[in-house]
């Protein structure tokens, strides 16, 4: 356990869309839940190769300084905790350098750009990081949605009965414009497109709520826009940016669909896309059991629907449950403790950052720990299984049992 009077110095590597969410998350992390034993946080630095972007992020979220390279964060002996929020291919080298420097590493999903790198990071966690007392974790933000967490509780408590069917979708439209710039999001191997970008969230949530996936089948990966123009400068997140007349190939998928079977016996269908017009961030998970059903739709983040057995069929039907202080994360996590005041994306980043602080400080702040590198590697194994199913004409591909991934 760390000294609760000594500040933990935090840095963020990556000042783009998700990097800013981490920067704000650390700023908010010491304002939520029980503060007993929690050290103060020093907002030390933001790093990005686009230095003006890093400077803007640092200024907006109250960090002491901005730097132009991640190596400067590694070399700074005063920094204790680092968020890694950059292109997927950079996660491994940065995490390895940070662990060698004795810094705690909180990495944005997906864990890595390739399965090989993901395995190396999981092995790093179980080897060098553990030996050095370094905490590692991965930010699967939607775990922290109060409605999603309550649905997971319903399943764990048996309120739905034995699970029979799971349906999940994550539809986005950020890649619908064929003139959108060819960034790193479009140039990895099959499985690194929509499936790793948004499908990773879906897979993580499905296993969090319903238990481990035993096998996948019927994998279908499609790419509708085969070429994109190359950008002429920096691109931030999904924003439009100036492009040249030169184009390059898109090498990963725009859309992925597959079926799955859970170890508990439930069947599932999943779909994810980055070219679903009119769906800016359409995450939905619906879970059916023999005695009930529950669903969360991120377009309505302050509620979920629930249906269970009633005295007569005449009174059955999905009920709208409004977020309030009796849901996970709400009590102590929202400034206004009143039902109906739902939150959003920013709060969930604060909750995961707070959970990571608790892990580093060795205290129980009342929130579940973040996914480990090994957990996130398992998500990558599911992605890889979907790709292998696609390449084999939809054949079933088995997954390792939890704990045997390495």
N, C-alpha and C positions, 0 to 999 in steps of 0.2 A: 504494500500500500504506500502511495506517495504521500509526502508531507502536505496536508491540506492548506498550509499557509504559503507554500511555494508555488508561484504561478507556473502553469504549463504553457510553454510558448508554441503557438500554432502557425503553420504556414500552409499555403495552398499553391500547388503547382498546376497552372492552367487557369486562365482568366476568361474563358469563353462562357458559353451558356450554362453548362453544369458547374464550371468552376466558380462562377459567381454565386450559384446556389449553395455550394460548399462554404464559400467565404461568408455569406450571410448566415448559414447554419451555425458556424462556429461563434459568430457574434451573438446569436440568440441562445446558444446551448446552455449558458449559465443562468438563464431566466426561467427555465421550465423544471418542473418536478421538485422533489426534495433536494435541498441544497446541502444537507448535512454531510460533511466530509469532502465536499467537492472543492478542489483547488480553484483559485481564480485562473482566468485564461488571459494570456497576453497574445494579442493579434499581431504577429511579428512581421510577416511578409507574404506577398503574392508574387509568383514568378510566371513569366510567359515570354516566349521568344518575341512576341509582339509587345514590346515594352510600353508603348502608349496605352494599350489595352490593360496591361498589368497595373499601370499607374492609375488609370481610371477606376479599376476595381478596388485597389487599395484605398484610394481616396473615398470612394462611396461607402465602403464597409468598415472603415476605421482601422486599417492595417498600417503599421508604422512605415513600411517602405515597399517599393516594388523593385524587382530585379529582372534581368533579361534572360536568365538561364536557370534550369533546375539544379545545375551543379552548385550554384551559389547557396541553395538551400541545404544541399548535402553537406557542404563545407562549413556551414554556420553551426558552431558548437552550442549555441544558445537555444536552438530550436529542438523541441521535443516530439511534436506530433505533426504529421504532414498528410494532407489530402493530395492524392494523385488523380488529376482530372484532365487528362490529355488524350491524344490519339491512342487507340488500343495497343498498337505495336510498341509504344514507348513504356507501357506499364511495367514490363519485366525489368528492363535495365534500370529504370528509376527506382523501383521497389528494392531490387538487389543492392543498389548503392546506398539507399536509405537504411536498410537493415544493417549493412556493414558499418554504417555510421552510428548505429545504436538508436535510430529514431523509430517511433511507432508509425505504422503506415496504414492509412485508410484510403482504399482504392475505389474509384468509381467502377461500376459494372460496364461491360463484361470484364471478367478478370484480365483477359489478355487478348492479343490479336490472333494467336494460333493455339491449337490444343497443346503443342509442345511447350510453348511458353507458359500456358496455364498450369500444366503439370509441374514445370520447374518452380513456379511461384508457390504451389501447394507444398512441394517438397521443401522449399525455402522456409515456409511457415512452420513446418513440423521439425525442421532441422535447425538451421542457424538462428532463426528468429526466436524459437523456443529456448535455445541454449543461452541466448543473449538477454532473455527477458523482454523481448520486443513484442508488442501487441500488433497484430495485423487483422484487418477486416475489410469487408466489401459493402458498399452502399447500394442495397436494393431498396430504393426509397419507398415503394408502395407497400412494403411490409408495415410501414408506420401509419398508414391511413386508419383512423379509428374504426370505420365501418368494416374494412377488410380484416382487421385484427379481431373484431367481434365475430365475424363469420367464421374465422378459424377457431374461435372459442366454441361456437355452436357445434362445429364438427367434432372437436375434441371432447366435448361434453356429451356427445351422442344425441343431441337435440334433433338431428335430421335422420337418425337411424343409420343403418348400413348404407354407405354411399353406392349409388348405382350409375350416375352419369355426371360428367363434368364437361362444361362447354366454356371455352375461353377464346377471346378475340382481342387483338390489339391493332387497331387500324389507324394509320396516320396518313397525312397527305403532303408531307414536306418534300417529297420527291416527284410530285405530279408534273411539275414544270420541266420539260426537256431541256430548257435553257439554264436550269440550275447548275451551279459549278461542280466540276468533278473534284470532289474532296476525298479525303482518306476514307470516308464512310462508304464510298462506291468502288474501292479498288482492292479489296481483300479477296480471299478465297470464298468459294461457296459456303454459306453459313454465316459469313461475317456481315451480311447486309441486314435486311429487316429482321431476320431470325435472331441475330446476336444483339442488334440495337434495341429493338422493342420486344422481340420474342423472349429474350432472356428474362425480362420482368415477368412475363406470363408464366414461364416455366418455373421460376422461383416461387411465385405466388401459389401456383397449383400444388407444388410439393409442400409448401408451408401449410396450406390449408388441408390438403387431402392425403399427404404422405408420399412416399417415394414412387416415382414412375418405374415400372418394371420393364416395359418395352414400348417401342414406338413402331408405327407402320404407316404405309400410304403417304410417305413423304413426297411432296411436290414443291419444287422451288422454281420460280419463274422470274425472268427479267424482261420487262416490257420496253424499257428505254436502254438501248444497248451502247449508246455513246453520249457523252456530255462534253460541253466546252470546258477548257481549262481556265481556271481563274487567273487574273492578272495580279492579284495581291492576296492579302490575308482574308480568310473566310471565318466568320464567327458563327458557330452553331448551324442552324438551318437557314440563316439569313440569305437573301439574295446578295449577289456580289458581282462586280464587273468581271466579264469573261472575255477571252480572246476568240479569234476565229478558229484556233486549233482545237481539235477534239481528241478525246482519248476514250478507250473502252471501259465500260462498266463491267466489272468482273464478278460481282456478287448479286444476290437476289433482291428483287423488289418485293416479292410476296412469297410466303411459305405457308403451307397447310400440312397437317399430319394428324393421325389418330394416336392414341396412347392407351395403355392399360396400367392401372395403379396396382401396387402390391396388395392392396386391400380388396381388389376385385373390380373396382369401378372402371368403366370405359370412358374415354374422353375424345373430344375433337377440339383442335386448336387451329387458329388462323392468325397471321400477322402480316401487315403490309405497310409500306411507306408510300404507296401510290393509290390510296383509297380516297378519292375526291370527297371533300366536305367533312373529313374526319380529322381534325387537328390533333386530337389525342384521345382516341376512342378505345380505352381499356375497359373490358367487361369480363367478369368471371361469374359463372352461374353453377351452383352445386346442387344436385338432386340426391336425396336419400329415399328410403322406403317410408319414412314418416315426416319428411319435411323438405323444404328447398330454401335456398338463400341466394341472393345475387347482389353484386356490387357493380355499379356503372360509374366510371370516373368522370363522366360528364355531369354527374350529380353526386359530388364527393361527400356531401354532408348527410348522406342517408344510405340505407340499404333496404332491400325488400326481403321479407321472411314469411314463410307459409308453413303451417304444421297441422297436425290432426286436430280437428275441432269436434265437439260433441255430435254434430251432424254435418253432412256434406253441404247443407244449405248455407252454413256460415264460413265455409272455407274460402280462401283467396289470399293472394299476396298482400301483406300489410307493409306500409311504408314506415320504417323506423328512422326517426330523425336523430341525428347525432346530438349527444348531450353528455353531461358529466358522468353518466354511468357507463360510457363506452371507454375502451382502452385509449390511453394517451390524452383523452379530453381533460380529465381532472388533473389540474396542475400543469397542463400543457397549453391551455388557452388563457389569455388575459381575462376574457369575459366568460365566466363560468356559468353559462346559461344555455339551456337546450335551444337548438335551432341556429346557433352561431357557428356554422361549419367553417373549417379551415381549408387549406389547400396545400400546394406544393412546397411553399417556403417552410411551413411548420414541420413537414415530414423530414426535410433536411435537418432542421434543428433537432428533432428527436433522434435521428440516427447519429448526429454528431455528439449529442449528449450521451447516448448509449456508449459511444466509443470512449468518451472521457471517463465514464464510469469504469469501463474495462481497464483503461490505463491507470486510473487511480485506485483500482481494486476495491470499489465500493458497490453496493447494491442500491442504485437509484430508482429501482422499481420498473425499469424497462428491459425487455429481452436484449441480449447481446446481438451485435451485428453478425451477419453471415461471415464465416471464415473464408480464407482463400480456398480451403478444401471444399467448402460448400459451393463456392462459385465455380470451382473446377468441375464439380458434378453437373452444374448447369451447362457448362461447356460440353460435357460428355453427352448430355441429352441433345444439344444442338448438333454435335457430330453424328449422333445416331440418326437424326432426321436427315442429314446430308447423305449418309450411307444408305438409308432407305430410299431416298430419291434416286441415287446412282444405281440402285439395284432393282429399279422398277417398282418400288413401293413395298419391298419385302420387309418383314418384321425384323427389328434389331433389338436385342436384349441389352439392358443396362446393368451395370454392377450393383450389387446390394450396397446400401449405405455403410461406409466404413471400410470398403474394399476398393475404393477408387484408385489408390496408389499401389 
